[in-house]
Amino acid sequence: MILHDEPSGLFTLHTRATAYQMKVDEHRVLLHTYYGPKIPDQDLSGLLLRTDRGFSPNPYEAGADRTYSLDVMPQEYSTCGVGDFRLPSIELELPSGSHTCDLRYCGCEMRPGKYALEGLPAFFGGGAETLILRLEDAAAQVEVLLYFSVFEELDLITRAVEVRNVGEREVRLCRCASLCLDLPRGDLDFITFNGRHLMERRLERAPLRSGVQSVGSTRGASSHQHNPFVMLCDRSAGEDAGLCYGAMLLYSGNFEAAAERSQFETTRLVMGIHPYHFCWTLAPGGTFTAPEAALVCSPDGFGQMSRQFHRAIRDHLIRDPYRGRRRPVLINNWEATYFDFTANKLCEIAEEAAALGIELFVMDDGWFGRRDDDSSGLGDWFVNREKLPGGLEALVPRINRLGMSFGIWVEPEMVSEDSQLYRDHPDWALQVPGRAPARGRGQLVLDFSRQDVRDHIYGQLRTVLSSAPITYVKWDMNRSLCDVWSAALPARRQGEVYHRFVLGVYDLLERLRRDYPELLLEGCCGGGGRFDGGMLYYTPQIWCSDNSDAIDRLSIQYGTSFCYPPEAMGAHVSAVPNQQNGRVTPIQTRGIAAMSGAFGYELDLSKCTSEEKACIRRQVRSYQEHYDLIHSGDYYRLAAPGEAGPFAAWAHVSPDRERALVSLVTGGTGAAQPFRRLRLKGLDPAGRYRVNGGETLWSGGLLMSEGYPLPVPEGDYQALQLYFQAADSQ
Ligand code: DGJ
């Protein structure tokens, strides 16, 4: 619910458990007065104390009042160069050369429904309500529109920003954040999700220090290194209790999430497109739209925040037809064959897979152009007839006859110098005049900011997709962007290329969705280098990491689960010793770790023993049986992986609390291990549950307070799945 009290200038956004308040003050400055647990309807600006602060300037119109300063008051969208020295949300370069921006409130609009953003990913849904606040910088002749939508039941508030040049001269936008959040306290922890290729999204938590702490990406993709999802929380907050805020940016390119603890121990979080090499020219009448950001505040700890994000992503970001639709169990040939395969080899793997109940065969890298290793072929999206003599027209029906659907891998944004495409169009690759471009994985990046480049690639993809019944595409991206310069833009507008590149990626993904509505898209960027809410709008699942080791995966999937739901995480069982770290884990453990995601296999099944195959058959069946729980149940983190304890555990609980699937993986073994119990969460305290169909009835309350006794594990990296079912349910 959105309330506007005109006389007091108050805007209050109410969700089920939280409230968010802004106030237009006597100088038309839009203050941020509250965000936190639900409050009665009242003006909270009284909580803001004013006093004369040395070296904090006072706006001219405040006259002799030295207690009024933008530098200390909480701002809804912070400005720059006019007296607030904390993190700015916007920076303009005006025709005069000035970089200032001073925004004052000038109007509002309220609408039912959710706003949409053209060309950009955004949450959607009928149940939302929207508020648009108009701010103006009269001197700069610039208008800023702040969009807010409220999804009440989800405690979700989405935000977007539009900047308009309403003057007659060109204005340049050098920074345009999607979100600014001022909180009145500085004693908060900042939680970020960091890592590297093969080890993405590992949770790091640290108390805020004075000054600015930030994470971000200037790699052109949201990156393996940092994720555009961050949290602020009470020092004492944890999984099941305490106040926390989660902030997510729906964007797949350069971003920055910066938190600043100010001199007076308040906190400002600013999140949006990274200002590095960002500069957008706004012609008179021109508009720029910043990507969407979304906030969830949970007064009840991290778990509740995550479940709200999961529901929001499931129901309001993942689009039809894959919203709520069961995803096929797949087999991918990458780790089985790498580039070295023939049509017969692929069919051999597929035959084994079909016999085990696997539903989709995915042909990974190496099927196109002249591609026998990673040094050539990218950009030539036509079948390599040496490897696949009859083309897809012959291969796909062979796979289909096994009862499996068929998918392919592509990497549309890239080009190899050794390719027909590059020989024909060397100027289509991003490169700076006079400099030899850096290679990444031996390849260059296509200038996806250009429509002609995108059209050409799309034309090739269409020909492939129309040549056979292809139901799935894995869209990969295997290097970071550098040498970012576009031959299609003048010097003054090169600061637009990074963002135009991302818009180009979204444009092509949207065309694919439009022309092939049934196609299941899986995002990928050397594993999880572009795992963000922006991609999820187009690709309902994303390959979570190139690291397929079950144990490393536990912490990657754990970190990822703070914002993103399990079914968004592509997760596969691969061979042992694992090809990324050499670890040997039982097949049972690999299955249980991967099953908590968009499940699949990535190994040569013809090399598996009959026991392993029997186990795989059981896993596929079990995943299919429990699919609705895994993909629409509530996710509870029961025990964190890694240093925190001897095992990792998590649960998927049905919304009616009648069923729960609990998974647990142990670490290294040891003699004389203590007795351990696993405390469950999310059950009905008054309910009684059977475990794995057994006779004994266990009290839900007791399972949550005292826990379920765990067998003593024998051997390293054991795994266990427990299925709890309420006694009186079917
Ligand atoms: C990186 C991906 O993450 C892998 O799964 C695989 O598709 C390779 N690229 C292929 O080059």
Residues whose N, C-alpha, C, O or C-beta is under 5 A from the ligand:
A	BS01	DGJ	W334 D364 D365 C524 G526 G527 D546
